[in-house]
Amino acid sequence: MHCTLRLLSFLLLLVPRTICTQPNFYFPPTTGTAWETTDPTSLGFCPERIDSLYQFLDDHHTKSFILLQDGKIVLERYFGTFTQDSFWYWASAGKSLTAFLVGQAQEAGLLHLDDPTSDYLGAGWTSATPAQEAQITIRHQLSMTTGLDDTGLNDNCLLPGCLTYLADPGTRWAYYNAPYRLLHDVLEAASGQSINQFTNTRLFNAVGMKGLWIDHVMYGKARDMARFGLLTLAKGIWDGDTLLHDQQYQFDMVHSSQNLNKSYGYLWWLNGQENFMLPGLQIVFPGKVIPNAPDDMFAALGKDDQKIHVVPSKGWVVVRQGEAGFPGPGGGAVPIVFDNAMWDYLNKLTCSPTKVNAPDTAGISVRIWPNPTVDSWTISAPAQIEQVELCTLDGRLINVFQGQHSNTLQVNTTGLSAGRYLVRIFSGGKAVVQNAVLLGQY
């Protein structure tokens, strides 16, 4: 009997003492208008600085603004006659929504990114030669590298005569609406549904979004954009319902899709890269797209400053709708000057210290630094650290680090991808989960 108990105890030691869980994201109900809020003062935001942000937004033709923290509304403001129920166009921010839908279609076996586009649109959808046309794939449409000539007068023309060969696919990046718009035709051909039916059944119904594609442009409310931003922050999981299981696609979607414009994923704009290109220009600019914004931010950007900014390191989703805030690089299609000015105000919202690594109910006061980091984290606790578990946001255990009979422990990040992680620390017979951020080519 004693041997059996000893064997059972030994086997229990081999089992991880906990399963990492996803961050405590809040997801609003899929029906009604209820949406939990977080008091901005609890985050150290100063009322006068919030007022300054709102004044800036109002001065620059904003209609709606929302800031979420881990899913809860921290700030929400509507300007002029615009209200929570007002519809507005997403413009090219809707491209990022299409990218998510393509990922769902691939996961369902309806298509594959490396399929020739002509498999779904038929031969002759361009005026290129059959051999040239056959090289263009869905992946090229997602990454803006079809090689089709974008220098024409109407970049929304979908007729074959408007779609002419300029370069081999994958050798030239150009922000070109027409090949993007034809992704909707690809989805319709692959699924047998209209683009609105596919969007509703695969995505909107599950997360409580409302909206309508009209001539390939999405129209909806500010909170619809916020819901989509929260879904991407949660890596395709909505309140336990996984809408996109393919985490590799989710990762690729918001990372560099090619080396020509490293600040572009699959129809998402990426911050923190070494260079970027802009619509209408065959110029590679050094530096990141939005210098004032966090490096790990990825964004859905549209004409006249329609925005969804997703910042994993902060757990933030930022939504802005309205008229053009500023002229400048990127032209009317994807303006970026407003974004940088807005982030100057967002960065100054905090004016009082907050407990970045506050203890949970287990009562362990721990510290993780530097956070964010580029190579390793140091973890300290009042008592001896017994074990540290490192997990992805979707709960996958990556590594376990045993304590070194000390109240500090170094966690090496070699081989990890940039992003946000869960760190569970066991100390003094208790446990606490904290967020940690690794910077890099996100």
Secondary structure in CASP SS format (residue, H / E / C, confidence):
PFRMAT SS
TARGET T0000
AUTHOR 0000-0000-0000
METHOD secondary structure of the structure
MODEL  1
M C 1.00
H H 1.00
C H 1.00
T H 1.00
L H 1.00
R H 1.00
L H 1.00
L H 1.00
S H 1.00
F H 1.00
L H 1.00
L H 1.00
L H 1.00
L H 1.00
V C 1.00
P C 1.00
R C 1.00
T C 1.00
I C 1.00
C C 1.00
T C 1.00
Q C 1.00
P C 1.00
N C 1.00
F C 1.00
Y C 1.00
F C 1.00
P C 1.00
P C 1.00
T C 1.00
T C 1.00
G C 1.00
T C 1.00
A C 1.00
W C 1.00
E C 1.00
T E 1.00
T C 1.00
D C 1.00
P H 1.00
T H 1.00
S H 1.00
L H 1.00
G C 1.00
F E 1.00
C C 1.00
P H 1.00
E H 1.00
R H 1.00
I H 1.00
D H 1.00
S H 1.00
L H 1.00
Y H 1.00
Q H 1.00
F H 1.00
L H 1.00
D H 1.00
D H 1.00
H C 1.00
H C 1.00
T E 1.00
K E 1.00
S E 1.00
F E 1.00
I E 1.00
L E 1.00
L E 1.00
Q E 1.00
D C 1.00
G C 1.00
K E 1.00
I E 1.00
V E 1.00
L E 1.00
E E 1.00
R E 1.00
Y E 1.00
F C 1.00
G C 1.00
T C 1.00
F C 1.00
T C 1.00
Q C 1.00
D C 1.00
S C 1.00
F C 1.00
W E 1.00
Y E 1.00
W C 1.00
A H 1.00
S H 1.00
A H 1.00
G H 1.00
K H 1.00
S H 1.00
L H 1.00
T H 1.00
A H 1.00
F H 1.00
L H 1.00
V H 1.00
G H 1.00
Q H 1.00
A H 1.00
Q H 1.00
E H 1.00
A C 1.00
G C 1.00
L C 1.00
L C 1.00
H C 1.00
L C 1.00
D C 1.00
D C 1.00
P E 1.00
T C 1.00
S H 1.00
D H 1.00
Y H 1.00
L H 1.00
G C 1.00
A C 1.00
G C 1.00
W C 1.00
T C 1.00
S C 1.00
A C 1.00
T C 1.00
P H 1.00
A H 1.00
Q H 1.00
E H 1.00
A H 1.00
Q C 1.00
I C 1.00
T E 1.00
I H 1.00
R H 1.00
H H 1.00
Q H 1.00
L H 1.00
S H 1.00
M C 1.00
T C 1.00
T C 1.00
G C 1.00
L E 1.00
D C 1.00
D C 1.00
T C 1.00
G C 1.00
L C 1.00
N C 1.00
D C 1.00
N C 1.00
C C 1.00
L C 1.00
L C 1.00
P H 1.00
G H 1.00
C H 1.00
L C 1.00
T C 1.00
Y E 1.00
L C 1.00
A C 1.00
D C 1.00
P C 1.00
G C 1.00
T C 1.00
R C 1.00
W C 1.00
A C 1.00
Y C 1.00
Y C 1.00
N H 1.00
A H 1.00
P H 1.00
Y H 1.00
R H 1.00
L H 1.00
L H 1.00
H H 1.00
D H 1.00
V H 1.00
L H 1.00
E H 1.00
A H 1.00
A H 1.00
S H 1.00
G C 1.00
Q C 1.00
S C 1.00
I H 1.00
N H 1.00
Q H 1.00
F H 1.00
T H 1.00
N H 1.00
T H 1.00
R H 1.00
L H 1.00
F H 1.00
N H 1.00
A H 1.00
V H 1.00
G C 1.00
M C 1.00
K C 1.00
G C 1.00
L E 1.00
W E 1.00
I E 1.00
D C 1.00
H C 1.00
V E 1.00
M E 1.00
Y E 1.00
G E 1.00
K C 1.00
A H 1.00
R H 1.00
D H 1.00
M H 1.00
A H 1.00
R H 1.00
F H 1.00
G H 1.00
L H 1.00
L H 1.00
T H 1.00
L H 1.00
A C 1.00
K C 1.00
G C 1.00
I E 1.00
W E 1.00
D C 1.00
G C 1.00
D E 1.00
T E 1.00
L C 1.00
L C 1.00
H C 1.00
D C 1.00
Q H 1.00
Q H 1.00
Y H 1.00
Q H 1.00
F H 1.00
D H 1.00
M H 1.00
V C 1.00
H C 1.00
S C 1.00
S C 1.00
Q C 1.00
N C 1.00
L C 1.00
N C 1.00
K C 1.00
S C 1.00
Y E 1.00
G C 1.00
Y C 1.00
L C 1.00
W C 1.00
W E 1.00
L E 1.00
N C 1.00
G C 1.00
Q C 1.00
E C 1.00
N E 1.00
F E 1.00
M C 1.00
L C 1.00
P C 1.00
G C 1.00
L C 1.00
Q C 1.00
I C 1.00
V C 1.00
F E 1.00
P E 1.00
G C 1.00
K C 1.00
V C 1.00
I C 1.00
P C 1.00
N C 1.00
A C 1.00
P C 1.00
D C 1.00
D C 1.00
M C 1.00
F E 1.00
A E 1.00
A E 1.00
L E 1.00
G E 1.00
K C 1.00
D C 1.00
D C 1.00
Q E 1.00
K E 1.00
I E 1.00
H E 1.00
V E 1.00
V E 1.00
P C 1.00
S C 1.00
K C 1.00
G C 1.00
W E 1.00
V E 1.00
V E 1.00
V E 1.00
R E 1.00
Q E 1.00
G E 1.00
E C 1.00
A C 1.00
G C 1.00
F C 1.00
P C 1.00
G C 1.00
P C 1.00
G C 1.00
G C 1.00
G C 1.00
A C 1.00
V C 1.00
P C 1.00
I C 1.00
V H 1.00
F H 1.00
D H 1.00
N H 1.00
A H 1.00
M H 1.00
W H 1.00
D H 1.00
Y H 1.00
L H 1.00
N C 1.00
K C 1.00
L C 1.00
T E 1.00
C C 1.00
S C 1.00
P C 1.00
T C 1.00
K C 1.00
V C 1.00
N C 1.00
A C 1.00
P C 1.00
D C 1.00
T C 1.00
A C 1.00
G C 1.00
I C 1.00
S C 1.00
V C 1.00
R E 1.00
I E 1.00
W E 1.00
P C 1.00
N C 1.00
P C 1.00
T E 1.00
V C 1.00
D C 1.00
S E 1.00
W E 1.00
T E 1.00
I E 1.00
S E 1.00
A C 1.00
P C 1.00
A C 1.00
Q C 1.00
I E 1.00
E E 1.00
Q E 1.00
V E 1.00
E E 1.00
L E 1.00
C E 1.00
T C 1.00
L C 1.00
D C 1.00
G C 1.00
R C 1.00
L E 1.00
I E 1.00
N E 1.00
V E 1.00
F E 1.00
Q E 1.00
G C 1.00
Q C 1.00
H C 1.00
S C 1.00
N C 1.00
T E 1.00
L E 1.00
Q E 1.00
V E 1.00
N E 1.00
T C 1.00
T C 1.00
G C 1.00
L C 1.00
S C 1.00
A C 1.00
G E 1.00
R E 1.00
Y E 1.00
L E 1.00
V E 1.00
R E 1.00
I E 1.00
F E 1.00
S E 1.00
G C 1.00
G C 1.00
K E 1.00
A E 1.00
V E 1.00
V E 1.00
Q E 1.00
N E 1.00
A E 1.00
V E 1.00
L E 1.00
L C 1.00
G C 1.00
Q C 1.00
Y C 1.00
END
